[in-house]
Amino acid sequence: MSSRRKFMGAAAALPMMATKGSAARMKTPDYFKDLGVRPFINAAGTYTMLTASLMSQETMDAMEYASKHFVHLTKLQDAVGARIASLLSAEAAMVTSGAAGAMLVGTASCITGKDAKAILQLPDVTGLKSEVLVQKSHRYGYDHAVRACGVKMVEIETEEEFHQKASEKTAMALFFNDNDKKGKIDAKGWVKLGKQHNVPTLNDASADALPVERLSLYNKMGFDLVTFSGGKGICAPQSTGILMGRKDLIEAARLNTSPYSDTVGRGLKVNKEEMLGLLVALENYLKRDHAAEAREWDRRVDLIAKAAKKLPTVTSKVDVPEIANHTPHLKLTWDQSKVKISALEVKKKMLEGEPSIEVTPSTTKDELVMTVWMLKPGEAEIVAKRLAEVLKAAV
Ligand SMILES: *Cc1c(COP(=O)(O)O)cnc(C)c1O
């Protein structure tokens, strides 16, 4: 084939690729089916393992838009960060690779500041600030992201102990927002202690984007750094997070990660599609009618509970966790000598049935737990019907 013909062929293909939504556009192959991976209806919630949340078309369009242009990545991060900061009443902000990524680069920033030598040295903290204060009741799996910077976690329980353990070695004081009630020192107290000792405080509020006011609450409270997951309630790309707070710390956090090669956070890369996707998803999230959404969740929960309660002995209750995942959790129990199936078996049957439905992993043998905020329109009706079928078959 002559190179001219090759060129003509490519040119002829162009209009088809560019005509969005036209009949000429190639039909999307059923990739998951081809791969033998079966999608499910998500009555579980925003679990990373279950791919957490779905992005809106507007977010996807923004990502597609970004994918078609080259830009200077640091300039985009500057602009997106500034926009996020102004939306959420923070001094500065950046897009990170999930909230766990935010915790890692946030910790790094507190250790190194903008010192180039210290940035190169991490995760070796010899001669640097090397300790992170945390309440014993705030230890959890995600603090691995903090420890990845080489620091030692110093556990305390009381204000008195904070005063004793804070020293020139203290890099940061970590707060796990969802455990606010479990510790002796609450969020406000933590901020106060941090300021008293000139130790930066980081609040991990990753799963706490509901109610929407919480997104700016902790900045206003005075935390030096705050993180939220992008891919949970905000429905941004699953691989994104927000780190926001003091300008000098955000600048230092950025120096500790991609695109800079020789950094502890280089593996936590974020590209333009994720940056723009997060920004657009966040803007949409802030504009949403949250009251209408809450009414719709109540309607769904009610519908599913009613269908289940047509079966003998089934009782329901609805819990809304105060901090993390502040959305209705439907909890169903029944007399298993009358409806002869355990809640875990129901979970399994729902998953293996048609269509496949995932319920919340906190389901136990005795209690079936579901959330409805990740359901698409019309799916609550499907969940209600399938659940009633599974229960009925066991009567
Ligand atoms: C989900 C979660 C994280 C991690 O968030 P990613 O965005 O998945 O990295 C960290 N901390 C808490 C409390 C979380 O719930």
The ligand as an SDF file (V2000), in Angstrom:
LIG
                    3D

 15 15  0  0  0  0  0  0  0  0999 V2000
  -10.9780    4.6550   52.1940 C   0  0  0  0  0  0  0  0  0  0  0  0
  -10.1370    5.2180   53.2650 C   0  0  0  0  0  0  0  0  0  0  0  0
   -8.8020    5.5550   53.0450 C   0  0  0  0  0  0  0  0  0  0  0  0
   -8.1350    5.3120   51.7230 C   0  0  0  0  0  0  0  0  0  0  0  0
   -8.7160    6.0640   50.7240 O   0  0  0  0  0  0  0  0  0  0  0  0
   -8.3190    5.8190   49.1990 P   0  0  0  0  0  0  0  0  0  0  0  0
   -8.9300    6.9970   48.4960 O   0  0  0  0  0  0  0  0  0  0  0  0
   -8.9290    4.5170   48.8040 O   0  0  0  0  0  0  0  0  0  0  0  0
   -6.8450    5.7880   49.1300 O   0  0  0  0  0  0  0  0  0  0  0  0
   -8.0690    6.0900   54.0640 C   0  0  0  0  0  0  0  0  0  0  0  0
   -8.6180    6.3030   55.2720 N   0  0  0  0  0  0  0  0  0  0  0  0
   -9.9130    6.0000   55.5380 C   0  0  0  0  0  0  0  0  0  0  0  0
  -10.4510    6.2560   56.8960 C   0  0  0  0  0  0  0  0  0  0  0  0
  -10.7190    5.4440   54.5460 C   0  0  0  0  0  0  0  0  0  0  0  0
  -11.9860    5.1470   54.8070 O   0  0  0  0  0  0  0  0  0  0  0  0
  1  2  1  0
  2  3  1  0
  2 14  2  0
  3  4  1  0
  3 10  2  0
  4  5  1  0
  5  6  1  0
  6  7  2  0
  6  8  1  0
  6  9  1  0
 10 11  1  0
 11 12  2  0
 12 13  1  0
 12 14  1  0
 14 15  1  0
M  END
$$$$
